[in-house]
Amino acid sequence: GDSVTQMEGPVTLSEEAFLTINCTYTATGYPSLFWYVQYPGEGLQLLLKATKADDKGSNKGFEATYRKETTSFHLEKGSVQVSDSAVYFCALIGSGGSNYKLTFGKGTLLTVNP
Amino acid sequence: SAVISQKPSRDICQRGTSLTIQCQVDSQVTMMFWYRQQPGQSLTLIATANQGSEATYESGFVIDKFPISRPNLTFSTLTVSNMSPEDSSIYLCSVPGIPPYEQYFGPGTRLTVT
């Protein structure tokens, strides 16, 4: 079945540091890939997405590129802020996913210190 | 995007009792999803609720424990029955968006069972 493996946390960075959270997946065909973010005390929000190979999703300074050859979708940000402190989830929906079922990674807790 | 509300936002319940969680969407949708997020864990899909038909449950989840209603295209309920401390989790509902590969999540219901 489909699965998502993402970097174990927690990750602690200083403000303005570079962020990478690794995510790899196992799925047949061409899944759609997502990063969701969960701020403290809030529900999940879609951060960015990519639906085909070599697509780059971007939002709020975050980027991730769909790499079919390495089955990866790593999240990056050049300069993190305290307000980026949250839990980040990598997820996929399998191709031909008529049921739209999301498969999530375990989440990575990011803490950014001033 | 869809706006989703859930009630209650949180609750503390005694073991052996049941809690019904409501999910309301601001637009008509065919599918609604219910997820569980156990403490420090990722999200796991409980079931898919289609209006006018029985819910489809994922492996490890049964209707007797998590009965679901879907009376119309904007509303669903999930009941957590005969609760035990292991049911302490955040329960979230979600709906597919347009394009359908996106999903929008409600704010979640934080349940603590004592």
Interface residues (C-beta under 8 A of the other chain):
Chain A: S32 F34 Y36 E42 G43 L44 Q45 L46 K49 T51 F89 I93 G97 N99 Y100 K101 L102 F104 G105 K106 G107
Chain B: M31 F33 Q41 S42 L43 T44 L45 T48 T56 L92 S94 P96 P99 P100 Y101 E102 Q103 Y104 F105 G106 P107 G108
